[in-house]
Amino acid sequence: MASIRKRNGSYLIVVSMGYDYDGNRRKPRQKTVRPPEGLTPKQLEKWLNEQAVLFERECKDTPQTVDKSITLEAYINIWLRDIAPNKLAKSTVVREKQDIDRLLPYLGRYKLTELRPEHFRKFYAELRKTPNQFTGKPLSECTIEGVHACLCGILSDAMEGGFLDHNPAWRTYRYAGKKKEKKIADEETTQKLIAALENESIKYETYFKLIIATGMRRGECCGLKWGDINYQEHTIHIQRNVVKVTGEEIIVKEPKTAAGDRYVYFSPEMGSLLKEYRKECDWEAEAYENRTLTEDDYVFRRHGLQLPMTPNSFTWRMKLILKKNGLPEKLNVHSLRHTNASLLIANGTDVATVAGLLGHSQPSTTLDIYTHAFDKNKKAASEVLQKGLEI
């Protein structure tokens, strides 16, 4: 906010211009104004405030001088310090840092203005030869795609900051080979998994069956509170996501997009299981904490604490359940979400409805992810139509 200082017959408006990218305070902008004669004290105050707002807007719209000789590595340091923390979730920043560690050895020394599309194409080609430090296999194409997305985001912010007049990384990446199909349990495997869950504790049975039934994300399921469940309407209001970043406390945040805040539906059988699980949670709160469970308690909470369980707790448990019951170990918790979507599609649910239930912002996202499932559905519908024409 601009400050106003009174002088003899005039007023000085001072606007702070913040700090430059080296952390040095920029020189403030100043302007002297003389108010019209005959103004009452109230009119004078209003006039000065208007002048201050107009001058501040003028100052903020004036591009600041930036160092266009800065290297990508130097700019990324600025980006991580000043831009990323205010723009991205902590979990996203952690993931971006992993991608940054991959790109800096190849591209960090270049000045931003020196970067050309061929630099990025060569870099992606080198990444495809780079072994994964854990498996020893070449980096997956999804990993390389993520590095490209990270680069594009950083360079877009450099454009906004006046360091670049265009983004040199745009349209420099093409997915190599065929995209892998999602890990989905077929109908038979799903039934075996549901039967296996009935031999687990009611907490794990409820959690995994909820994801199969509703397609919610694992973090969304961890973020559920008892008050989110409406037994009369058979709905669950998804309005939170739980994230655990290594070395950080559990983060409970709102969905990334408006589409993520949504309602999903459950069957009477699922409702009965939820009520049975609620009774056990009521008993535990009374027996171990000497209190009554409330609607504000998390459905899946850490024992004795007002905190949700972490998604990784269920990831680990899922692996044990699959191994113990001889089920495909390639599956994971997210596979249950994909399984739900595939079952909806197989039953003829339209893409817009599937997108809404899954929390996708655009139906095009659903089509991109589940193209294979929709293609199967189209083929089956076509075969039924052909048989009808033959009769």
N, C-alpha and C positions, 0 to 999 in steps of 0.2 A: 504494500500500500504506500502511496506517495505521502511525503510529509510536507506540511505547509508552514513556512516561517514568515512572520510579519516583519516588514521593513518600513522605512519612512515613506508613506504614500503608496507602497507597493507590497507584493507578496512573492516570496521565493518558493517555487515548487521543486522538491528534490525527489528523484526516483532512484531507488537502489537497483543496480544492474546485476547483482549477485556475484558469482565467482566464475573465473575462467576454468578451463580444463586442467590447468596446473595447480588449481586451488588458490589462486591469487584473487583478491577482491577487485572487481572491475570498478572503474571510475564512475561515480553516480552521474546521472544526467540532471541538469538544472534548467529552470525556465522562470523568468521574472514576469509577473502579470500585474496589470493595474486595473482594479475594478471600476466599473462605471460609477459616476457620481449619483448620489441620492438614494442609495440602497439602504434598506433597514438592516439591522444586525442579522435577522433571520435570512433575508434575501442575500446578504453578503456571504453568509456561511454556505448557502445553497450554491451560489455562483462559484465560490472557490472550490467546493467539492466537485462540481462539474468540470472545472478547468483541470483539476488534479487527475480526474478519471480520464479525460481526453488526452492529457499529456502522457500519462502512464501507458495508455493504449498505443500511442504513437511510438513511445520508447520500446515497448515490448515487440512491436511489429517490425522494428528496425533490425535487420540481420546483424548478428555479432560477427566480428572478424574471427575466423577460425584458421587454425594451422593446417593447411591442405597438404603439407609435406609429411604428415603423421603416418606412421606405419600401421598396418592392420593390428599388430600385437599391442602397440601403444593405445590404439583406439579401443581395443577389446578390454584393456585394463580400465579405461575410463567408463566403458559400457557396464562392466561388472560392478564398478563402484557406484556410479551415479544413476544409471538407467534401469538395469535389470531388477534391482531390489524393489523399485517402485512400480514395475510393470508386470513382473512375472511372479508366480507362486514359488515358494522356497523349493518345492520338489522339482519344478521346472528348471530353476536356476542350477540345481545339482546336476540334472541331466544335460543342460547346456554346457556346463563346465567339462563334462566328459567328452562332448563333441569338440569343444575348444581345444582340449588337450591333443586331440587327433589332428586338428587342422593347423595349429600354430607351427609345428616343425616344418611344414611344407609352404605355408603362405604368410606366416607372421612377419617375415622380414620385408615384404613388399609394402611400398607406400600405397595408401588407399587409391590414389589417383593412377597408380601403375597397374592395378589389377585389371586383367582382361579375361574374356570368356575362356580362352585357351588354357589359362592358368588353372581354372576350376576343372575343366575337362581332364587335364593331365592328373590333377590331384585325385579325382574320383577313380581314375584308372589305377593309380598307385594304391588307393585304399582297397580296391578289389583284390590286390595281391597281399595285403597286410593280414597276418594271422591274428585271430582272436587270442588274447593273452590267457584265457581260461581253457578254451577247447583246442587251440592250435589250428583250427580250421579258418579259412578266409572269412573276413568280416561279412556278415549277411547284407543283402541288398537293402533291407529295411534300416540297418544301421547307417549305411552310406546315405540313404535318403534323408535320414534324420540329421546328419551332418550338413547336408545341403540346405535343409530347412533352417537350421541354426544360422548358417552363414547368411542366408537371405534376410533373416530377421535382423541380424546385427547390421548389415549393410543398408537396410531400409532405415534403421535408426540413424545411421551416419548421413544418409540423404536428408533426413529431417533436421539434423544438426548443421547442415550446410557444408559438410566435408566432401560430399559427392553430388553431382548433378544427375546421376542415374545409378541404378543398381547393376553392377557388372556380372553378378551371379545369376540373374534371372535367366531362365530357359537354358541353362547350361547342363542340366542333369536329365538323363533319361533312364528309367528303370531298366536294368539289364535282365533278360530272361523273363520267365513267367512268375507272377506272384503266387506264393504258396496259398493253398486253401486254408481257411481257418480250421483249428482243431475243434472238431464237433463230434459229439457222441451221437451215434445213430440211435434209432428207437429202441433196439434190443439192448444196447449198452446202457442207455438211459434208464430202462426198466431195472436192469441189474444193479445200477448205481443206487436207484431209489430203494431197492430191497436191502442193499448193503447199509444204507444210511439208517435204516430202522434198527440196526444192531449197534448204532453209536449212541452217545449221550444225546438227550433231547436238544441240547444247545446246538450241537453240530448238525443234527438232523434238521432242525428248524432253519438254520442259516443256509445250508446248501439247497434244501428244497425250495426256500424262498427265491433263491437266484434262478433255479430251474423254472419256477412258476412265473416269475415276473421279468426276468432278464436284466435286473438291476446290476450295477457294477459292484465289485466286492467292497470298495470303500463306501459306496452309498448304503449298502446293507449294514456295514459297521456303524454308520451314522444315524441309523433309525432310532427314534424314541417311541415309547409306548403310545404317546399322544398322537403319533403320526398314523396310527392304525384305526380305521373306522370299520368296525365289525358289521354295522348295519348296511353300509354301502359296499362292503367288501373291497375297500380301497386302501392303499398306502400312499401317503404323501411323501415323495422323495424330495428333500430340501437341504440335505447336507452331504458332504463327502469327507471321509477320514483319510488322511495322508500321514505316513510316518517316514521322515527323512532321517538317515543315519546321523546320529549325534544330536538330533533335535527332539524336542517334545512332540507328542502327538498333535497334529494340526487338524482341527475341524473347521471346514470352510464351506461357503455356499457353492452351488454348482457353477461351473465356468460360464455357462450360457443360460439364457432364459428357458431354453428347451429342456435343460437338465432339471429344472424345478417342475415336477410333473406328478401325476397320479398313475399308479399301476393297480391292477386288479388281481384278486386271489379267489380261489374256489372255496366252497363251504368246508371241504376237507382240510384245506390249508388253514382256514379260520379256526377249525377245531384244534389243529396242532399248535397254533399260536396261543390259543387260550390255555391249553395244557401246559405249554412252556411258561406262560405268565404265572400260573399257579406255582410252578417250581421256583421261579424268580422271587415271587412273593414270600415263599417259605424261607428261601436263603436270606433275604433281606431281614426278615424277622428273627431268624435263628442266629445269624452271624453278626448282624449290625444293629439289632434291636430297633429297627425302624420299619416303617411302611413304605413300600415301593410307590413311586409317583409316576404320573404321566410324563414327567420331564426326565425320567431315567432312561438311559440307553437300553435298547433291547438286548444288545450283546455288549455287556460292559465288563471291565476288568474287576476281578473279585475284590469286593470291599471298597472300591473306588468309584467316584463319579466320572469315570473316564471310559470311552469306548475301547473295545479290543482293537488291535491293529490288524489290517488286512493280511499281513504276513503270517499271523497266527493261524489263519484259516488256509493259507497256501500250504503251509507245512502239514497241517492236518489232512488236507486233501491228498497229498502225496502218500501219506500213511494208509489212508482208506483205499486208494487205488491199488497199492502194492499188496495189502492184506487180502483183498478180494479178487486178485488176479485180473483187474481191469486195466485197460490201456494206460500206461504211465505217461504217455505223451499229453494226456488231457491235463487241464489245470482249472482253477476256479473260473477264469475268464471263459473257458470252454463252455461252461454251463450257460453263460449269457448268450454265446453264439448258438448253443443248442436250442435255447428258448426262441431265438429269432428264426432259426431254420424251421422249427416246428410250426411257428406262426405262418411262415411263408408257405410251407407244405400244405397247410390247411386253407390256403387261398386268401390270407389276409393281405390287404393292399399295402403298397410301400409306404404311403403317408401314415397309415395307422401304425405300422411297425416302427417307423422313424419316431413317432410320438411316444410310443411305449418305451423305446430304448433311450430316449433323450437326445437324439441326433438333431442338430439345428436345421439340417436340410435333408429332405428325402434322398437327394443325390448322394449323400454320405452313405446312407443305408444301401443304395444300389451299388455303389463302388465296393463296399465290404462284402455284400451278399449276392453279387452278380451270379455266382455259380448256382446258388440256391434258387434264385428267381428263374434262371435258365432252365433248371430241372422242372420247375413248376410249369413254365411255359410249354416245355416239351410234353409233360404229362397231360396238360389241358388240350394240346394239339392232338395227341393220340386219342383222347376221349372224343374229341370233335370228329376225327376221321372215322372212328368206329360208328359214330352216330350217322354219318353220311352214307356208310356202307349198308346200313339196315334198310 
